[in-house]
């Protein structure tokens, strides 16, 4: 898989976990997806993507996502 960039879409399967962190890196909120979705990457981190889901910014591990092929 190629390295994705800000503004790209990723496919996230059902059962994947989205999470948010506090400023100190502690996990604040967790949510498990009940259905697969395509999400917009808003920021790149070392091992996570920041994505937009239902109007909120969440984190997901890069290895849990798939490139959306056109």
Backbone atoms as SQL, in Angstrom:
CREATE TABLE atoms (id INTEGER PRIMARY KEY, chain TEXT, resi INTEGER, resn TEXT, atom TEXT, x REAL, y REAL, z REAL);
INSERT INTO atoms VALUES
  (1, 'A', 1, 'UNK', 'N', 0.845, -1.182, 0.000),
  (2, 'A', 1, 'UNK', 'CA', 0.000, 0.000, 0.000),
  (3, 'A', 1, 'UNK', 'C', 0.889, 1.244, 0.000),
  (4, 'A', 2, 'UNK', 'N', 0.524, 2.201, -0.825),
  (5, 'A', 2, 'UNK', 'CA', 1.293, 3.447, -0.867),
  (6, 'A', 2, 'UNK', 'C', 1.050, 4.260, 0.399),
  (7, 'A', 3, 'UNK', 'N', 1.952, 5.159, 0.684),
  (8, 'A', 3, 'UNK', 'CA', 1.795, 6.054, 1.833),
  (9, 'A', 3, 'UNK', 'C', 0.695, 7.043, 1.505),
  (10, 'A', 4, 'UNK', 'N', -0.328, 7.061, 2.328),
  (11, 'A', 4, 'UNK', 'CA', -1.453, 7.967, 2.101),
  (12, 'A', 4, 'UNK', 'C', -1.142, 9.357, 2.650),
  (13, 'A', 5, 'UNK', 'N', -1.898, 10.329, 2.184),
  (14, 'A', 5, 'UNK', 'CA', -1.671, 11.728, 2.546),
  (15, 'A', 5, 'UNK', 'C', -2.937, 12.351, 3.113),
  (16, 'A', 6, 'UNK', 'N', -2.761, 13.506, 3.720),
  (17, 'A', 6, 'UNK', 'CA', -3.892, 14.305, 4.186),
  (18, 'A', 6, 'UNK', 'C', -4.805, 14.567, 2.995),
  (19, 'A', 7, 'UNK', 'N', -6.119, 14.364, 3.182),
  (20, 'A', 7, 'UNK', 'CA', -7.075, 14.566, 2.108),
  (21, 'A', 7, 'UNK', 'C', -7.455, 13.289, 1.382),
  (22, 'A', 8, 'UNK', 'N', -6.728, 12.191, 1.598),
  (23, 'A', 8, 'UNK', 'CA', -7.068, 10.907, 0.991),
  (24, 'A', 8, 'UNK', 'C', -8.186, 10.235, 1.784),
  (25, 'A', 9, 'UNK', 'N', -8.889, 9.316, 1.126),
  (26, 'A', 9, 'UNK', 'CA', -9.898, 8.503, 1.790),
  (27, 'A', 9, 'UNK', 'C', -9.303, 7.153, 2.161),
  (28, 'A', 10, 'UNK', 'N', -9.724, 6.630, 3.311),
  (29, 'A', 10, 'UNK', 'CA', -9.353, 5.276, 3.706),
  (30, 'A', 10, 'UNK', 'C', -10.616, 4.482, 3.981),
  (31, 'A', 11, 'UNK', 'N', -10.565, 3.195, 3.652),
  (32, 'A', 11, 'UNK', 'CA', -11.650, 2.279, 3.965),
  (33, 'A', 11, 'UNK', 'C', -11.364, 1.694, 5.338),
  (34, 'A', 12, 'UNK', 'N', -12.361, 1.736, 6.217),
  (35, 'A', 12, 'UNK', 'CA', -12.229, 1.199, 7.570),
  (36, 'A', 12, 'UNK', 'C', -13.315, 0.141, 7.743),
  (37, 'A', 13, 'UNK', 'N', -12.929, -1.125, 7.974),
  (38, 'A', 13, 'UNK', 'CA', -13.929, -2.184, 8.104),
  (39, 'A', 13, 'UNK', 'C', -14.711, -2.098, 9.408),
  (40, 'A', 14, 'UNK', 'N', -15.866, -2.768, 9.441),
  (41, 'A', 14, 'UNK', 'CA', -16.645, -2.824, 10.676),
  (42, 'A', 14, 'UNK', 'C', -15.819, -3.534, 11.741),
  (43, 'A', 15, 'UNK', 'N', -16.039, -3.154, 12.985),
  (44, 'A', 15, 'UNK', 'CA', -15.291, -3.732, 14.093),
  (45, 'A', 15, 'UNK', 'C', -14.007, -2.993, 14.418),
  (46, 'A', 16, 'UNK', 'N', -13.590, -2.076, 13.534),
  (47, 'A', 16, 'UNK', 'CA', -12.384, -1.286, 13.808),
  (48, 'A', 16, 'UNK', 'C', -12.672, -0.290, 14.927),
  (49, 'A', 17, 'UNK', 'N', -11.639, 0.075, 15.654),
  (50, 'A', 17, 'UNK', 'CA', -11.788, 0.971, 16.799),
  (51, 'A', 17, 'UNK', 'C', -11.236, 2.356, 16.483),
  (52, 'A', 18, 'UNK', 'N', -12.059, 3.381, 16.687),
  (53, 'A', 18, 'UNK', 'CA', -11.632, 4.771, 16.615),
  (54, 'A', 18, 'UNK', 'C', -11.422, 5.255, 18.040),
  (55, 'A', 19, 'UNK', 'N', -10.479, 6.186, 18.223),
  (56, 'A', 19, 'UNK', 'CA', -10.213, 6.698, 19.566),
  (57, 'A', 19, 'UNK', 'C', -9.737, 8.138, 19.506),
  (58, 'A', 20, 'UNK', 'N', -9.826, 8.833, 20.637),
  (59, 'A', 20, 'UNK', 'CA', -9.278, 10.183, 20.770),
  (60, 'A', 20, 'UNK', 'C', -8.333, 10.191, 21.965),
  (61, 'A', 21, 'UNK', 'N', -7.371, 11.090, 21.928),
  (62, 'A', 21, 'UNK', 'CA', -6.385, 11.218, 22.997),
  (63, 'A', 21, 'UNK', 'C', -6.449, 12.592, 23.643),
  (64, 'A', 22, 'UNK', 'N', -6.073, 12.663, 24.930),
  (65, 'A', 22, 'UNK', 'CA', -5.843, 13.941, 25.596),
  (66, 'A', 22, 'UNK', 'C', -4.510, 14.496, 25.120),
  (67, 'A', 23, 'UNK', 'N', -4.187, 15.695, 25.543),
  (68, 'A', 23, 'UNK', 'CA', -2.915, 16.322, 25.161),
  (69, 'A', 23, 'UNK', 'C', -1.706, 15.520, 25.625),
  (70, 'A', 24, 'UNK', 'N', -1.858, 14.784, 26.744),
  (71, 'A', 24, 'UNK', 'CA', -0.739, 13.980, 27.254),
  (72, 'A', 24, 'UNK', 'C', -0.667, 12.599, 26.608),
  (73, 'A', 25, 'UNK', 'N', -1.574, 12.290, 25.663),
  (74, 'A', 25, 'UNK', 'CA', -1.539, 11.019, 24.952),
  (75, 'A', 25, 'UNK', 'C', -2.402, 9.926, 25.549),
  (76, 'A', 26, 'UNK', 'N', -3.102, 10.226, 26.638),
  (77, 'A', 26, 'UNK', 'CA', -3.989, 9.251, 27.257),
  (78, 'A', 26, 'UNK', 'C', -5.276, 9.128, 26.447),
  (79, 'A', 27, 'UNK', 'N', -5.719, 7.905, 26.206),
  (80, 'A', 27, 'UNK', 'CA', -6.952, 7.686, 25.446),
  (81, 'A', 27, 'UNK', 'C', -8.134, 8.251, 26.227),
  (82, 'A', 28, 'UNK', 'N', -8.925, 9.076, 25.551),
  (83, 'A', 28, 'UNK', 'CA', -10.057, 9.749, 26.185),
  (84, 'A', 28, 'UNK', 'C', -11.384, 9.092, 25.816),
  (85, 'A', 29, 'UNK', 'N', -11.587, 8.808, 24.519),
  (86, 'A', 29, 'UNK', 'CA', -12.826, 8.183, 24.052),
  (87, 'A', 29, 'UNK', 'C', -12.484, 7.045, 23.095),
  (88, 'A', 30, 'UNK', 'N', -13.309, 5.994, 23.118),
  (89, 'A', 30, 'UNK', 'CA', -13.145, 4.856, 22.214),
  (90, 'A', 30, 'UNK', 'C', -14.506, 4.553, 21.593),
  (91, 'A', 31, 'UNK', 'N', -14.498, 4.179, 20.307),
  (92, 'A', 31, 'UNK', 'CA', -15.730, 3.796, 19.635),
  (93, 'A', 31, 'UNK', 'C', -15.419, 2.683, 18.644),
  (94, 'A', 32, 'UNK', 'N', -16.202, 1.633, 18.651),
  (95, 'A', 32, 'UNK', 'CA', -16.069, 0.528, 17.707),
  (96, 'A', 32, 'UNK', 'C', -17.105, 0.705, 16.609),
  (97, 'A', 33, 'UNK', 'N', -16.672, 0.639, 15.359),
  (98, 'A', 33, 'UNK', 'CA', -17.578, 0.835, 14.227),
  (99, 'A', 33, 'UNK', 'C', -18.466, -0.393, 14.024),
  (100, 'A', 34, 'UNK', 'N', -19.753, -0.159, 13.818),
  (101, 'A', 34, 'UNK', 'CA', -20.689, -1.262, 13.603),
  (102, 'A', 34, 'UNK', 'C', -20.843, -1.607, 12.121),
  (103, 'A', 35, 'UNK', 'N', -20.377, -0.699, 11.250),
  (104, 'A', 35, 'UNK', 'CA', -20.417, -0.954, 9.817),
  (105, 'A', 35, 'UNK', 'C', -19.208, -0.324, 9.146),
  (106, 'A', 36, 'UNK', 'N', -18.806, -0.833, 7.982),
  (107, 'A', 36, 'UNK', 'CA', -17.639, -0.275, 7.296),
  (108, 'A', 36, 'UNK', 'C', -17.919, 1.137, 6.777),
  (109, 'A', 37, 'UNK', 'N', -16.865, 1.963, 6.727),
  (110, 'A', 37, 'UNK', 'CA', -16.999, 3.339, 6.242),
  (111, 'A', 37, 'UNK', 'C', -15.745, 3.765, 5.499),
  (112, 'A', 38, 'UNK', 'N', -15.895, 4.763, 4.637),
  (113, 'A', 38, 'UNK', 'CA', -14.759, 5.466, 4.051),
  (114, 'A', 38, 'UNK', 'C', -14.601, 6.760, 4.830),
  (115, 'A', 39, 'UNK', 'N', -13.381, 7.045, 5.280),
  (116, 'A', 39, 'UNK', 'CA', -13.142, 8.238, 6.090),
  (117, 'A', 39, 'UNK', 'C', -12.047, 9.093, 5.467),
  (118, 'A', 40, 'UNK', 'N', -12.148, 10.400, 5.676),
  (119, 'A', 40, 'UNK', 'CA', -11.186, 11.373, 5.177),
  (120, 'A', 40, 'UNK', 'C', -10.038, 11.531, 6.165),
  (121, 'A', 41, 'UNK', 'N', -8.810, 11.408, 5.680),
  (122, 'A', 41, 'UNK', 'CA', -7.630, 11.635, 6.524),
  (123, 'A', 41, 'UNK', 'C', -7.437, 13.139, 6.685),
  (124, 'A', 42, 'UNK', 'N', -7.408, 13.618, 7.933),
  (125, 'A', 42, 'UNK', 'CA', -7.219, 15.044, 8.195),
  (126, 'A', 42, 'UNK', 'C', -5.822, 15.354, 8.716),
  (127, 'A', 43, 'UNK', 'N', -5.131, 14.336, 9.196),
  (128, 'A', 43, 'UNK', 'CA', -3.776, 14.535, 9.724),
  (129, 'A', 43, 'UNK', 'C', -3.062, 13.190, 9.746),
  (130, 'A', 44, 'UNK', 'N', -1.743, 13.212, 9.540),
  (131, 'A', 44, 'UNK', 'CA', -0.927, 12.009, 9.624),
  (132, 'A', 44, 'UNK', 'C', -0.122, 12.026, 10.911),
  (133, 'A', 45, 'UNK', 'N', -0.093, 10.906, 11.586),
  (134, 'A', 45, 'UNK', 'CA', 0.762, 10.739, 12.754),
  (135, 'A', 45, 'UNK', 'C', 1.697, 9.573, 12.458),
  (136, 'A', 46, 'UNK', 'N', 2.581, 9.271, 13.379),
  (137, 'A', 46, 'UNK', 'CA', 3.571, 8.225, 13.130),
  (138, 'A', 46, 'UNK', 'C', 2.923, 6.876, 12.810),
  (139, 'A', 47, 'UNK', 'N', 1.982, 6.431, 13.626),
  (140, 'A', 47, 'UNK', 'CA', 1.347, 5.124, 13.411),
  (141, 'A', 47, 'UNK', 'C', -0.169, 5.218, 13.256),
  (142, 'A', 48, 'UNK', 'N', -0.713, 6.413, 13.356),
  (143, 'A', 48, 'UNK', 'CA', -2.163, 6.617, 13.275),
  (144, 'A', 48, 'UNK', 'C', -2.511, 7.626, 12.192),
  (145, 'A', 49, 'UNK', 'N', -3.766, 7.556, 11.735),
  (146, 'A', 49, 'UNK', 'CA', -4.348, 8.610, 10.926),
  (147, 'A', 49, 'UNK', 'C', -5.377, 9.331, 11.786),
  (148, 'A', 50, 'UNK', 'N', -5.431, 10.651, 11.674),
  (149, 'A', 50, 'UNK', 'CA', -6.546, 11.393, 12.225),
  (150, 'A', 50, 'UNK', 'C', -7.578, 11.451, 11.106),
  (151, 'A', 51, 'UNK', 'N', -8.806, 11.028, 11.407),
  (152, 'A', 51, 'UNK', 'CA', -9.863, 10.965, 10.397),
  (153, 'A', 51, 'UNK', 'C', -11.097, 11.712, 10.882),
  (154, 'A', 52, 'UNK', 'N', -11.938, 12.073, 9.935),
  (155, 'A', 52, 'UNK', 'CA', -13.188, 12.757, 10.251),
  (156, 'A', 52, 'UNK', 'C', -14.323, 11.742, 10.192),
  (157, 'A', 53, 'UNK', 'N', -15.034, 11.593, 11.315),
  (158, 'A', 53, 'UNK', 'CA', -16.170, 10.674, 11.385),
  (159, 'A', 53, 'UNK', 'C', -17.324, 11.360, 12.101),
  (160, 'A', 54, 'UNK', 'N', -18.445, 11.508, 11.408),
  (161, 'A', 54, 'UNK', 'CA', -19.640, 12.161, 11.940),
  (162, 'A', 54, 'UNK', 'C', -19.330, 13.516, 12.579),
  (163, 'A', 55, 'UNK', 'N', -18.531, 14.316, 11.886),
  (164, 'A', 55, 'UNK', 'CA', -18.231, 15.679, 12.316),
  (165, 'A', 55, 'UNK', 'C', -17.188, 15.810, 13.412),
  (166, 'A', 56, 'UNK', 'N', -16.600, 14.696, 13.850),
  (167, 'A', 56, 'UNK', 'CA', -15.571, 14.731, 14.895),
  (168, 'A', 56, 'UNK', 'C', -14.275, 14.149, 14.368),
  (169, 'A', 57, 'UNK', 'N', -13.173, 14.607, 14.922),
  (170, 'A', 57, 'UNK', 'CA', -11.863, 14.070, 14.571),
  (171, 'A', 57, 'UNK', 'C', -11.529, 12.921, 15.510),
  (172, 'A', 58, 'UNK', 'N', -11.143, 11.784, 14.917),
  (173, 'A', 58, 'UNK', 'CA', -10.791, 10.573, 15.644),
  (174, 'A', 58, 'UNK', 'C', -9.443, 10.076, 15.145),
  (175, 'A', 59, 'UNK', 'N', -8.845, 9.170, 15.876),
  (176, 'A', 59, 'UNK', 'CA', -7.619, 8.504, 15.456),
  (177, 'A', 59, 'UNK', 'C', -7.927, 7.045, 15.165),
  (178, 'A', 60, 'UNK', 'N', -7.193, 6.487, 14.201),
  (179, 'A', 60, 'UNK', 'CA', -7.257, 5.063, 13.911),
  (180, 'A', 60, 'UNK', 'C', -5.860, 4.607, 13.525),
  (181, 'A', 61, 'UNK', 'N', -5.509, 3.405, 13.930),
  (182, 'A', 61, 'UNK', 'CA', -4.206, 2.860, 13.573),
  (183, 'A', 61, 'UNK', 'C', -4.136, 2.695, 12.061),
  (184, 'A', 62, 'UNK', 'N', -3.021, 3.118, 11.468),
  (185, 'A', 62, 'UNK', 'CA', -2.865, 3.039, 10.021),
  (186, 'A', 62, 'UNK', 'C', -3.009, 1.610, 9.522),
  (187, 'A', 63, 'UNK', 'N', -2.508, 0.652, 10.293),
  (188, 'A', 63, 'UNK', 'CA', -2.533, -0.747, 9.849),
  (189, 'A', 63, 'UNK', 'C', -3.948, -1.343, 9.825),
  (190, 'A', 64, 'UNK', 'N', -4.926, -0.634, 10.379),
  (191, 'A', 64, 'UNK', 'CA', -6.312, -1.117, 10.405),
  (192, 'A', 64, 'UNK', 'C', -7.137, -0.521, 9.248),
  (193, 'A', 65, 'UNK', 'N', -6.480, 0.209, 8.345),
  (194, 'A', 65, 'UNK', 'CA', -7.184, 0.867, 7.241),
  (195, 'A', 65, 'UNK', 'C', -6.686, 0.344, 5.906),
  (196, 'A', 66, 'UNK', 'N', -7.465, 0.619, 4.865),
  (197, 'A', 66, 'UNK', 'CA', -7.132, 0.195, 3.522),
  (198, 'A', 66, 'UNK', 'C', -7.295, 1.377, 2.576),
  (199, 'A', 67, 'UNK', 'N', -6.435, 1.433, 1.581),
  (200, 'A', 67, 'UNK', 'CA', -6.500, 2.484, 0.568),
  (201, 'A', 67, 'UNK', 'C', -7.793, 2.342, -0.245),
  (202, 'A', 68, 'UNK', 'N', -8.452, 3.456, -0.520),
  (203, 'A', 68, 'UNK', 'CA', -9.636, 3.458, -1.376),
  (204, 'A', 68, 'UNK', 'C', -9.154, 3.591, -2.808),
  (205, 'A', 69, 'UNK', 'N', -9.410, 2.566, -3.596),
  (206, 'A', 69, 'UNK', 'CA', -9.000, 2.578, -5.012),
  (207, 'A', 69, 'UNK', 'C', -10.122, 3.145, -5.858),
  (208, 'A', 70, 'UNK', 'N', -9.759, 3.986, -6.803),
  (209, 'A', 70, 'UNK', 'CA', -10.767, 4.629, -7.647),
  (210, 'A', 70, 'UNK', 'C', -11.026, 3.824, -8.879);
